[in-house]
Amino acid sequence: MFNTDAPMDSETWASAGFKIIPCLEKNPGVNGKEWQKKDYTEKDFKNKNIGLFLKDINDFDVDNHIAKKFIEKNLRSCGAVYGRNSNPKSHYLFKGNVPSKKFSLPKLLEKYCTSFPHGTTLGEIRYASDTKAEVSIVPGSVLSGEKVQWHHYANINEYNGDLKKDISKIMLATALTILYPTASGGRDDFCFAIACILADNTKWDSFEIDEFVHDIAVAGKDTDARERMSKGTNARTTKGNKKGLKTIADIVGTDEQTILSLFEWVGCTNKFGVFKGLKCYNTIPKYWELGYKDKWLRIMETATLMSYGKISVLIEENCFETAPEIKPTEWKTIRQSLYKKVEVIDVPFEQSFFGVIAGVFVHFVNAHPQEEKWQMFGGHGWTWHDKEKNTVVFRLEDFTNNLRSRRLSFEQRQLTAMLTETFNAHPMKLRHKGKELRCWEADLNAVDKYKNENIDLVRDEHNLKMGKKNGFDKDGKFRFNPEIPF
């Protein structure tokens, strides 16, 4: 099966010019942290396994046997293949320096992997980098009572192609075979969805997609596998009614982001990945923070969160980059995924957005109080304190103009609801000498109560904005600056 030059023990491995490390089972750490820098002699390997130091060598380590159904067709000639009786042809050695990468199904798909010895792990590319030393236990060793032995050895050759791409393709095919529908009803949609995703997100040609999908159908023991042979061609030519991540996610019983994480192996863009999280501040009204890359984008209205057109504007304004191209249906999917992990933050009213506006209202009603109601008809933006009823009368338009001058945005219905709930405010008509003025009236007791309960907070917010510690005068009265929104 292999020639007599195949290294079979520590002496022949060393004489062939390979750096080897003595190991207990798979662990080389018995010789200290500097084991990879040390030179070993024959006696160091007595009763030890042989660990091949993977410097400038890649080991394609196959953990799931389903992957072997795709190796012969997708992995080019390999001169060094070995394994154990329980997992033959499980290691493929090449000269190269492809970075290490482990291929595993996400935890949400764990239920599909209960019968596999390595669970969700399908395989990995192993390589010793400058920051991480790696060894593979090679022939001449015994693991768990089984001999590690060659299946084929000519030499450890360079790979004639793109090793990372071909292994990633094998691993994706393995994952999709594991997830392949058992019921015939969903198989055609499953295969077409695979083809559509690859057609829209990779540079694979139609023939390559056709073969890929057909091979998965065969490996999935689909009796109608021949009918799946033209899916790539159909995906390239179909303009509408395409399938995609949602189709596979619904069939498998998971979310689209989980399925996308598998297709990322072959270069499909992770549009979900740039959105790192979502926070909901439980205030009146609610506002949001959307995690985009390394920034948090503040969103004051839920309607903005629902529109990717508005989100893309926020990205460009705050991150100075072009927002990713995302379709409305894709943005809906991303939102649904973010909602599942949303962080809800309860915020005391006085610290909320409308709590700040309530603080502005307290200042507004006390800034220019008038003693006679006729003074309200002058259009000066004043307020009238009705001492008999202990209420304050104001024009809503004057207060909203005050908010706009402070660059505080608001939604009218929510604003009036806050005034009603916090200050017992209500609309009314003020009459004087035959004239009528539409106004609002609020309870001064409620105004004073809010002011007294929250004066420390208001002071701190003001001082923070002003960069000073003189928010109060000598009498303890707060000195508001109408030019500074607090």
GIFENNOR-V504521 format. One record per residue. N is the residue number from 1. RES is the residue in one letter. PHI is phi as a letter, one per 40 degrees, with the letter a starting at -180 (none if undefined). BURIAL is I if it has 16 or more other ideal C-beta (glycine too) atoms within 10 Angstrom, else O. D_CENTER is the distance of its C-alpha to the mean C-alpha in whole Angstrom. Layout:
N/RES/PHI/BURIAL/D_CENTER
N/RES/PHI/BURIAL/D_CENTER
This chain:
1/M/none/O/48
2/F/a/I/47
3/N/c/O/50
4/T/c/O/52
5/D/c/O/50
6/A/c/I/47
7/P/c/I/46
8/M/b/I/47
9/D/a/O/47
10/S/c/I/46
11/E/c/O/49
12/T/c/I/49
13/W/c/I/45
14/A/c/I/46
15/S/c/O/49
16/A/c/O/47
17/G/g/O/45
18/F/c/I/42
19/K/c/I/40
20/I/b/I/40
21/I/b/I/39
22/P/c/I/41
23/C/b/I/39
24/L/c/O/39
25/E/f/O/37
26/K/b/O/34
27/N/c/O/34
28/P/c/I/36
29/G/c/O/35
30/V/c/O/39
31/N/b/I/40
32/G/g/O/38
33/K/c/O/35
34/E/c/O/37
35/W/d/I/38
36/Q/c/I/36
37/K/c/O/39
38/K/c/O/42
39/D/c/O/44
40/Y/b/I/46
41/T/b/O/49
42/E/d/O/50
43/K/c/O/51
44/D/c/O/47
45/F/c/I/46
46/K/c/O/49
47/N/g/O/47
48/K/b/I/44
49/N/c/I/41
50/I/b/I/41
51/G/b/I/37
52/L/c/I/37
53/F/c/I/35
54/L/c/I/32
55/K/c/I/33
56/D/g/O/33
57/I/b/I/33
58/N/b/I/30
59/D/b/I/30
60/F/c/I/28
61/D/c/I/28
62/V/c/I/28
63/D/b/I/27
64/N/b/I/27
65/H/c/O/30
66/I/c/I/29
67/A/d/I/28
68/K/c/I/31
69/K/c/I/32
70/F/b/I/30
71/I/c/I/31
72/E/d/O/35
73/K/c/O/34
74/N/b/I/31
75/L/b/I/32
76/R/c/O/35
77/S/d/O/38
78/C/b/I/37
79/G/c/I/40
80/A/a/I/39
81/V/b/I/38
82/Y/a/I/38
83/G/i/I/37
84/R/b/I/39
85/N/d/O/41
86/S/c/O/38
87/N/a/I/35
88/P/c/O/37
89/K/f/I/36
90/S/b/I/33
91/H/b/I/33
92/Y/b/I/33
93/L/b/I/34
94/F/b/I/34
95/K/c/O/35
96/G/i/I/32
97/N/a/O/29
98/V/c/I/26
99/P/d/O/23
100/S/d/O/22
101/K/a/O/19
102/K/b/O/19
103/F/b/I/18
104/S/b/I/17
105/L/c/I/16
106/P/d/O/13
107/K/d/O/15
108/L/c/I/15
109/L/b/I/17
110/E/d/O/20
111/K/c/O/22
112/Y/c/I/23
113/C/b/I/24
114/T/c/O/26
115/S/c/O/29
116/F/c/I/28
117/P/d/O/29
118/H/b/O/26
119/G/g/O/24
120/T/c/I/20
121/T/c/I/21
122/L/c/I/23
123/G/i/I/24
124/E/a/I/23
125/I/c/I/24
126/R/b/I/26
127/Y/a/I/27
128/A/c/I/29
129/S/c/O/27
130/D/c/O/29
131/T/b/O/26
132/K/a/O/26
133/A/c/I/29
134/E/b/I/29
135/V/b/I/32
136/S/b/I/33
137/I/c/I/36
138/V/b/I/38
139/P/d/I/42
140/G/h/I/44
141/S/b/I/42
142/V/b/O/42
143/L/b/O/39
144/S/f/O/39
145/G/g/O/43
146/E/b/O/42
147/K/c/O/43
148/V/c/I/40
149/Q/b/I/42
150/W/c/I/42
151/H/c/I/42
152/H/a/O/42
153/Y/a/I/43
154/A/b/O/45
155/N/a/O/43
156/I/c/I/39
157/N/c/O/39
158/E/c/O/36
159/Y/c/I/34
160/N/c/O/35
161/G/i/O/32
162/D/b/O/28
163/L/c/I/28
164/K/c/I/24
165/K/c/O/24
166/D/c/I/26
167/I/c/I/25
168/S/c/I/21
169/K/c/I/23
170/I/c/I/25
171/M/c/I/22
172/L/c/I/20
173/A/c/I/24
174/T/c/I/24
175/A/c/I/21
176/L/c/I/22
177/T/c/I/25
178/I/c/I/24
179/L/c/I/22
180/Y/d/I/25
181/P/c/I/27
182/T/c/O/30
183/A/c/O/31
184/S/c/O/33
185/G/c/O/32
186/G/c/I/28
187/R/c/I/29
188/D/c/I/30
189/D/c/O/27
190/F/d/I/24
191/C/c/I/26
192/F/c/I/26
193/A/c/I/22
194/I/d/I/22
195/A/c/I/24
196/C/c/I/23
197/I/c/I/19
198/L/c/I/21
199/A/c/I/24
200/D/c/O/21
201/N/b/I/19
202/T/b/I/21
203/K/c/O/25
204/W/c/I/26
205/D/c/O/29
206/S/c/I/30
207/F/c/O/33
208/E/c/O/30
209/I/c/I/28
210/D/d/I/31
211/E/c/O/31
212/F/d/I/28
213/V/c/I/28
214/H/c/I/31
215/D/c/I/31
216/I/c/I/28
217/A/c/I/31
218/V/c/O/33
219/A/c/I/31
220/G/c/I/30
221/K/f/O/34
222/D/c/I/34
223/T/c/O/38
224/D/b/O/37
225/A/d/I/35
226/R/c/O/37
227/E/c/O/36
228/R/c/I/33
229/M/c/I/34
230/S/b/I/34
231/K/c/I/30
232/G/c/I/29
233/T/c/I/32
234/N/c/I/31
235/A/c/I/28
236/R/c/I/29
237/T/c/O/32
238/T/c/O/30
239/K/c/O/29
240/G/b/O/28
241/N/f/O/27
242/K/c/I/25
243/K/c/I/23
244/G/a/I/19
245/L/d/I/16
246/K/c/I/17
247/T/d/I/20
248/I/c/I/19
249/A/d/I/17
250/D/c/I/20
251/I/c/I/22
252/V/c/I/20
253/G/g/O/19
254/T/a/I/15
255/D/b/I/13
256/E/c/I/12
257/Q/c/I/8
258/T/c/I/10
259/I/c/I/13
260/L/c/I/11
261/S/c/I/10
262/L/c/I/14
263/F/c/I/15
264/E/d/I/13
265/W/d/I/16
266/V/b/I/18
267/G/g/O/17
268/C/c/I/15
269/T/c/O/13
270/N/c/O/9
271/K/c/I/9
272/F/c/I/6
273/G/c/O/4
274/V/c/O/6
275/F/c/I/5
276/K/c/O/4
277/G/i/O/7
278/L/a/I/10
279/K/b/I/13
280/C/b/I/17
281/Y/c/I/20
282/N/c/O/22
283/T/b/I/25
284/I/b/I/28
285/P/c/I/26
286/K/c/I/23
287/Y/b/I/20
288/W/b/I/17
289/E/b/I/14
290/L/b/I/11
291/G/c/I/9
292/Y/b/I/9
293/K/f/O/9
294/D/b/O/12
295/K/b/O/13
296/W/b/O/13
297/L/c/I/15
298/R/c/O/18
299/I/b/I/18
300/M/c/O/22
301/E/b/I/22
302/T/c/O/20
303/A/c/O/22
304/T/c/I/20
305/L/c/I/16
306/M/c/O/18
307/S/b/O/19
308/Y/c/I/17
309/G/d/O/20
310/K/c/O/20
311/I/c/I/16
312/S/c/I/17
313/V/c/O/20
314/L/c/I/18
315/I/c/I/16
316/E/c/O/19
317/E/c/O/21
318/N/c/O/19
319/C/b/O/18
320/F/f/O/21
321/E/a/O/19
322/T/c/O/19
323/A/c/I/16
324/P/d/I/14
325/E/c/O/16
326/I/b/I/15
327/K/c/O/17
328/P/d/O/18
329/T/c/O/17
330/E/c/I/14
331/W/c/I/13
332/K/c/O/15
333/T/c/I/12
334/I/c/I/9
335/R/c/I/11
336/Q/d/O/12
337/S/c/I/9
338/L/c/I/8
339/Y/c/O/12
340/K/c/O/12
341/K/b/O/10
342/V/c/O/12
343/E/c/O/14
344/V/c/O/17
345/I/b/O/20
346/D/c/O/23
347/V/b/O/25
348/P/d/O/29
349/F/d/I/31
350/E/c/I/32
351/Q/c/O/29
352/S/c/I/27
353/F/d/I/28
354/F/c/I/31
355/G/c/I/32
356/V/c/I/32
357/I/c/I/34
358/A/c/I/36
359/G/c/I/37
360/V/c/I/38
361/F/c/I/40
362/V/d/I/42
363/H/c/I/43
364/F/d/I/44
365/V/c/I/46
366/N/b/I/48
367/A/c/O/48
368/H/b/O/51
369/P/c/O/53
370/Q/b/O/56
371/E/c/O/59
372/E/b/O/60
373/K/c/I/58
374/W/c/O/60
375/Q/c/O/58
376/M/c/I/55
377/F/c/O/57
378/G/c/O/57
379/G/g/O/53
380/H/c/O/52
381/G/g/I/49
382/W/c/I/51
383/T/b/I/51
384/W/b/I/54
385/H/c/I/54
386/D/c/O/56
387/K/c/O/58
388/E/c/O/60
389/K/c/O/56
390/N/f/O/54
391/T/b/I/52
392/V/b/I/50
393/V/b/I/51
394/F/a/I/48
395/R/c/I/47
396/L/d/I/44
397/E/c/O/44
398/D/c/I/45
399/F/c/I/42
400/T/c/O/39
401/N/c/O/41
402/N/c/I/41
403/L/c/I/37
404/R/c/O/36
405/S/c/O/38
406/R/c/O/36
407/R/g/O/33
408/L/b/I/32
409/S/c/O/30
410/F/a/I/31
411/E/b/O/31
412/Q/d/O/35
413/R/c/O/35
414/Q/c/I/32
415/L/c/I/35
416/T/c/I/38
417/A/c/O/36
418/M/c/I/35
419/L/c/I/39
420/T/c/O/40
421/E/c/O/39
422/T/c/I/39
423/F/b/I/42
424/N/f/O/44
425/A/c/I/44
426/H/a/O/46
427/P/c/O/47
428/M/a/O/51
429/K/b/O/54
430/L/b/I/56
431/R/b/O/59
432/H/a/O/62
433/K/f/O/65
434/G/g/O/64
435/K/c/O/61
436/E/b/O/58
437/L/b/O/54
438/R/c/O/51
439/C/b/I/49
440/W/b/I/47
441/E/b/I/49
442/A/b/I/47
443/D/c/I/48
444/L/c/I/49
445/N/c/O/49
446/A/c/I/45
447/V/c/I/45
448/D/c/O/46
449/K/c/O/45
450/Y/c/I/41
451/K/c/I/43
452/N/c/O/44
453/E/c/O/41
454/N/b/I/39
455/I/c/I/41
456/D/c/O/39
457/L/c/I/36
458/V/c/I/37
459/R/d/I/39
460/D/c/O/36
461/E/c/I/34
462/H/c/I/37
463/N/c/O/38
464/L/c/O/34
465/K/c/O/34
466/M/c/O/38
467/G/g/O/37
468/K/b/O/41
469/K/b/O/42
470/N/b/O/45
471/G/c/I/43
472/F/b/O/46
473/D/c/O/50
474/K/c/O/53
475/D/c/O/53
476/G/g/O/50
477/K/c/O/49
478/F/c/I/45
479/R/c/O/46
480/F/c/I/43
481/N/b/O/43
482/P/c/O/42
483/E/c/O/41
484/I/b/O/38
485/P/c/I/35
486/F/b/I/34
